[in-house]
């Protein structure tokens, strides 16, 4: 009996495990709408002259109190059969996504009301990018706009962030040349930032921005622009705490990256010995050190940069000229170092003229001179525009390329 009882018990446990095992809340892929990207504009964005009131009301909802603030658009993945989209085909112009929009005051309420336009539940754990219009952040700052995304457990902190000077929704409607999902396309642009000195992609994800906001520090968010069906990330939007101030151009962005040591590679062009000559230096490795110094009541910073790289390109119009001359190599190293210094100071001056400390000056001073920081922290915003930076750059060309 004992053996039969044990066998019966094992079979009973196995039966119970079979009945309760698995995903009790499972939902098949084709039964979800995967949100790939979100665009946030002002509520007035997208209104067209002559658009009927009925068309405006259909997209939105009756709001019990307050004025409508934002237009939120979602880019949703279009799941196609294994053989491809039977309606559009692989070469169809519709791409792999479609876009829904709604207007309101609460982003959360807007998203829930969008279920009136969707036949499937919305799934947010695969959002790749959030694009916010300049007009939206000028209205109330960045914090109210992204508050939902910081609180909701479905949102991932590696979501890429962009600010655009125009409307954000058209960027979600853009079909990339390779027809990949637009959200993935936007996220992958920022993943190229180590090799593009003009893109501010380091420490600009949603999670990094959340930490920066919590620490009450200034913020840099990549700038994205769409013109004539061309989408490009370049430059950076600067925020004083969470208030939008303006943009830094590509050269200023490069200078900021040099100071913060977030570049992994860079192409630096300088003139050659004669008119029309162009030399391009390719950065392979760098050693960058930013230090804070206190001399009595004076505060200043030093930036020491050592760069090692390759002679990547040498354009000599009208004749062939060798680049193996040691004197020419040394002149190129000096010119490159001077160019890097110029770009660094341009980036520093841009930030100081706007009063935005995204250079890490305050954190360096706080970490290495805490007593001085305690004295100046309450009026750092007034001091920062006048803090000197002493720059020293040394460049070494290790290789001249495959062909001389």
C-alpha positions in Angstrom: 0.0 0.0 0.0 2.8 2.4 0.8 4.3 2.0 -2.6 1.0 2.5 -4.3 0.3 5.6 -2.1 3.5 7.2 -3.1 2.9 6.5 -6.8 -0.6 8.0 -6.5 0.8 11.1 -4.8 3.4 11.6 -7.5 0.8 11.2 -10.2 -1.4 13.7 -8.4 1.4 16.3 -8.1 2.3 15.9 -11.8 -1.4 16.3 -12.8 -1.7 19.5 -10.7 1.5 20.8 -12.2 0.2 20.2 -15.7 -3.0 22.0 -14.9 -1.5 25.1 -13.3 1.8 25.4 -15.2 2.5 27.7 -18.1 1.7 31.4 -18.5 -1.8 32.0 -17.1 -1.9 35.4 -18.7 -0.4 34.5 -22.0 -1.4 36.5 -25.0 -0.3 35.6 -28.5 1.9 38.1 -30.5 -0.8 38.7 -33.1 -3.2 39.7 -30.3 -1.0 42.7 -29.2 -0.3 46.0 -30.7 3.5 46.7 -30.1 4.2 50.4 -29.6 7.6 51.1 -31.2 7.9 54.9 -30.7 6.0 57.8 -29.2 5.7 61.4 -30.5 4.5 64.3 -28.3 3.3 67.6 -29.8 1.2 70.4 -28.5 -2.6 69.8 -28.8 -2.8 72.3 -31.7 -0.2 70.5 -33.8 -1.4 68.8 -37.0 -4.5 70.9 -37.4 -5.1 71.6 -41.1 -6.9 74.6 -42.5 -10.5 73.6 -43.4 -10.4 70.5 -41.3 -13.9 69.7 -40.1 -14.8 69.9 -36.4 -16.1 66.3 -36.6 -12.8 65.0 -37.8 -11.0 66.8 -34.9 -13.5 65.4 -32.3 -13.3 61.8 -33.7 -9.6 61.5 -32.9 -9.9 62.9 -29.4 -12.4 62.7 -26.4 -14.5 65.0 -24.3 -12.4 66.2 -21.4 -14.2 67.0 -18.2 -12.0 69.9 -17.0 -8.9 71.9 -18.1 -7.6 72.6 -21.6 -6.1 70.0 -23.9 -2.3 70.3 -23.8 -0.7 67.6 -25.8 -1.1 65.5 -28.9 0.4 62.1 -28.3 1.1 59.8 -31.3 2.1 56.2 -31.2 3.9 54.2 -33.9 2.6 50.6 -33.8 4.3 47.6 -35.4 2.3 46.1 -38.3 2.6 42.4 -37.9 2.6 40.7 -41.4 2.1 37.0 -42.2 5.2 34.9 -42.7 5.1 35.4 -46.4 5.1 39.3 -46.1 2.3 41.8 -46.2 -0.2 40.5 -48.6 -1.7 44.0 -49.1 1.4 46.0 -49.6 4.1 43.5 -50.4 7.7 43.8 -49.4 8.1 46.9 -51.6 5.0 48.7 -50.4 5.3 52.3 -49.3 3.4 51.8 -46.0 6.5 50.4 -44.2 6.2 48.2 -41.2 4.3 50.5 -38.8 1.2 52.7 -38.6 0.5 55.8 -36.4 -2.4 56.6 -34.1 -2.9 60.0 -32.4 -5.0 61.5 -29.6 -5.1 64.8 -27.7 -5.8 65.7 -24.1 -4.2 66.9 -20.9 -3.1 63.7 -19.2 -0.7 61.5 -21.2 -2.0 58.4 -19.4 -5.6 59.3 -20.2 -4.7 60.0 -23.8 -3.0 56.6 -24.2 -6.0 54.7 -22.6 -8.5 56.6 -24.9 -6.5 55.4 -27.9 -7.9 52.0 -27.3 -10.9 53.4 -29.0 -8.8 53.3 -32.2 -7.1 50.0 -31.6 -8.6 46.5 -31.9 -5.9 45.1 -29.7 -4.3 46.0 -26.3 -1.3 48.3 -26.5 2.0 46.8 -25.4 4.7 49.4 -24.3 7.7 47.3 -23.3 9.2 47.5 -26.8 9.2 51.3 -27.1 12.5 52.3 -28.8 12.3 56.1 -29.0 10.4 59.1 -27.8 10.3 62.2 -30.0 9.2 65.5 -28.3 8.5 68.7 -30.2 10.2 71.9 -29.1 6.8 73.5 -28.7 5.7 70.9 -26.2 8.7 71.3 -23.9 8.5 75.0 -24.1 5.0 74.9 -22.8 5.7 73.2 -19.4 9.3 71.8 -19.4 10.5 68.3 -20.0 9.5 66.8 -16.7 5.7 66.9 -17.0 5.9 65.6 -20.6 7.8 62.4 -19.7 6.4 61.9 -16.2 4.3 58.9 -17.2 7.2 57.2 -18.9 9.3 57.6 -15.7 6.6 56.1 -13.5 5.1 53.3 -15.6 6.7 49.9 -15.1 6.3 48.9 -18.7 8.6 51.7 -19.9 12.3 50.7 -20.3 15.0 53.2 -19.2 17.1 52.6 -22.3 14.4 54.3 -24.5 16.2 56.9 -26.8 15.1 60.5 -26.4 14.9 63.2 -29.1 13.8 66.9 -29.3 12.7 68.2 -32.7 12.2 71.8 -33.7 9.2 70.9 -35.8 6.3 68.6 -35.3 7.1 65.1 -33.9 4.3 63.0 -35.4 5.6 63.3 -39.1 8.8 61.7 -37.9 6.9 58.6 -36.8 5.2 58.5 -40.2 8.5 58.6 -42.0 9.3 55.3 -43.7 13.1 54.5 -43.5 14.8 53.6 -46.8 15.4 50.1 -45.6 11.8 49.8 -44.6 12.6 48.7 -41.0 10.3 49.7 -38.2 10.7 53.5 -37.6 11.2 53.2 -33.8 14.1 50.8 -34.3 15.5 53.1 -37.0 15.4 56.1 -34.6 17.0 54.1 -31.8 19.8 52.8 -34.0 20.7 56.3 -35.2 21.8 57.2 -31.6 23.7 53.9 -31.3 26.0 55.3 -34.0 27.1 58.2 -31.7 30.5 56.7 -30.8 31.6 57.2 -34.5 29.7 60.5 -35.1 31.1 63.4 -33.1 28.1 65.5 -34.1 25.6 63.3 -32.2 25.1 63.6 -28.5 24.2 60.0 -27.7 26.0 59.2 -24.5 24.0 59.3 -21.3 20.9 60.6 -23.0 18.6 57.7 -22.6 15.3 58.0 -20.6 17.0 56.5 -17.5 19.9 58.9 -17.6 17.6 61.9 -18.0 15.6 60.7 -15.0 18.7 60.6 -12.9 19.8 64.0 -14.1 16.4 65.5 -13.3 16.5 63.9 -9.8 19.9 65.5 -9.2 18.5 68.9 -10.4 21.2 69.2 -13.1 21.1 70.6 -16.6 20.2 68.3 -19.4 21.4 67.6 -23.0 19.0 65.7 -25.3 19.8 64.8 -29.0 18.2 67.0 -31.6 16.3 65.4 -34.5 15.0 67.1 -37.6 13.0 66.1 -40.6 13.1 68.2 -43.7 11.9 67.1 -47.2 11.6 63.5 -46.2 15.1 63.5 -44.7 15.5 62.6 -41.1 18.8 63.4 -39.4 20.1 63.6 -35.8 22.6 66.4 -35.2 23.3 68.8 -32.5 21.8 68.8 -29.0 18.9 70.5 -27.2 20.0 72.1 -23.9 17.8 72.4 -20.8 18.3 74.4 -17.6 17.1 71.8 -15.1 13.9 70.8 -17.0 13.4 74.1 -18.9 14.3 74.3 -22.6 16.8 77.0 -23.4 18.0 76.3 -27.0 20.2 74.2 -29.3 23.9 73.7 -29.6 25.1 73.1 -33.2 27.2 70.2 -34.4 30.5 71.8 -33.7 29.5 72.8 -30.2 28.2 69.2 -29.7 31.6 67.9 -30.7 33.3 70.3 -28.2 30.9 69.1 -25.4 31.8 65.4 -26.2 35.5 66.2 -26.1 35.2 67.8 -22.7 33.0 65.0 -21.3 35.2 62.3 -23.0 32.2 60.6 -24.5 33.7 60.3 -28.0 35.0 56.9 -29.1 36.1 57.9 -32.5 36.2 61.2 -34.4 37.2 62.6 -37.8 39.0 65.9 -37.5 39.8 67.8 -40.7 42.5 70.5 -40.9 44.1 72.4 -43.9 47.3 71.0 -45.5 50.4 72.9 -46.3 49.0 74.5 -49.5 45.7 76.0 -50.5 43.1 73.3 -51.3 44.8 70.5 -49.3 42.7 68.7 -46.8 43.9 66.3 -44.1 41.6 64.1 -42.1 42.7 62.7 -38.8 40.9 59.5 -37.5 40.8 59.2 -33.7 41.4 55.7 -32.4 42.1 56.3 -28.7 42.2 59.2 -26.3 43.0 59.9 -22.7 41.0 62.9 -21.4 41.3 64.4 -17.9 39.1 67.3 -16.6 40.2 68.7 -13.3 38.8 71.4 -11.0 41.2 73.9 -9.3 40.6 76.3 -6.5 43.1 79.2 -5.9 41.7 81.3 -3.1 38.4 82.7 -4.3 39.2 81.8 -7.9 37.9 78.6 -9.6 39.1 77.3 -12.9 39.3 74.0 -14.8 42.0 72.3 -16.8 41.4 69.9 -19.7 44.2 67.6 -20.8 43.6 65.6 -23.9 46.0 63.0 -25.5 44.9 61.6 -28.8 46.3 58.7 -30.9 45.0 58.0 -34.4 45.5 57.5 -38.1 46.0 59.8 -41.1 42.7 58.8 -42.7 42.6 61.0 -45.8 45.0 63.4 -47.5 43.5 65.4 -50.5 46.1 67.1 -52.7 44.6 68.7 -55.8 46.4 68.4 -59.1 49.4 66.3 -58.0 50.4 63.3 -56.0 52.3 64.0 -52.8 53.6 61.6 -50.2 52.5 62.0 -46.6 55.4 60.0 -45.1 57.6 63.1 -44.5 58.1 63.3 -40.7 58.0 67.1 -40.7 54.6 67.0 -42.5 53.3 64.5 -40.0 54.4 66.7 -37.1 52.8 69.8 -38.7 49.5 67.8 -39.1 49.6 66.7 -35.5 50.0 70.3 -34.3 47.2 71.6 -36.6 44.9 68.8 -35.4 45.6 69.6 -31.8 44.9 73.3 -32.4 41.6 72.4 -34.1 40.5 70.2 -31.2 41.3 73.0 -28.8 39.3 75.4 -30.9 36.3 73.0 -31.0 36.5 72.4 -27.2 36.5 76.2 -26.5 33.6 76.7 -28.9 31.6 74.1 -27.1 32.5 75.5 -23.7 31.6 79.1 -24.8 28.3 77.9 -26.3 27.3 76.3 -23.0 28.5 79.2 -20.9 26.7 81.8 -23.1 23.4 79.8 -22.6 24.2 79.3 -18.9 23.9 75.5 -19.2 26.4 73.3 -17.4 26.3 70.0 -19.2 30.1 69.9 -19.2 30.4 68.3 -15.8 32.0 71.3 -14.1 29.7 71.3 -11.1 30.1 67.6 -10.4 33.9 67.8 -10.7 34.0 70.7 -8.3 31.6 69.0 -5.9 33.6 65.7 -5.9 37.1 67.2 -5.5 36.5 70.4 -3.6 33.4 69.8 -1.5 34.0 72.8 0.8 34.3 75.2 -2.1 31.2 73.7 -3.7 29.2 74.2 -0.5 30.1 77.9 -0.7 29.2 78.4 -4.3 26.4 75.9 -5.0 23.6 78.4 -4.3 24.8 80.8 -6.9 26.6 78.4 -9.3 24.3 79.5 -12.2 25.7 83.0 -11.9 29.3 81.8 -11.6 29.4 79.2 -14.3 29.3 81.5 -17.4 32.6 83.1 -16.2 34.6 79.9 -15.1 37.9 79.6 -17.2 38.9 76.5 -18.9 42.6 75.9 -19.7 43.0 73.4 -22.6 46.0 71.3 -23.5 45.8 68.9 -26.5 48.5 66.5 -27.8 47.9 64.5 -31.0 50.0 61.5 -32.2 49.6 60.0 -35.7 50.5 56.3 -35.4 49.7 55.2 -38.9 49.6 56.7 -42.4 47.1 54.3 -44.0 47.5 51.4 -46.3 48.6 53.4 -49.4 51.1 56.2 -49.5 
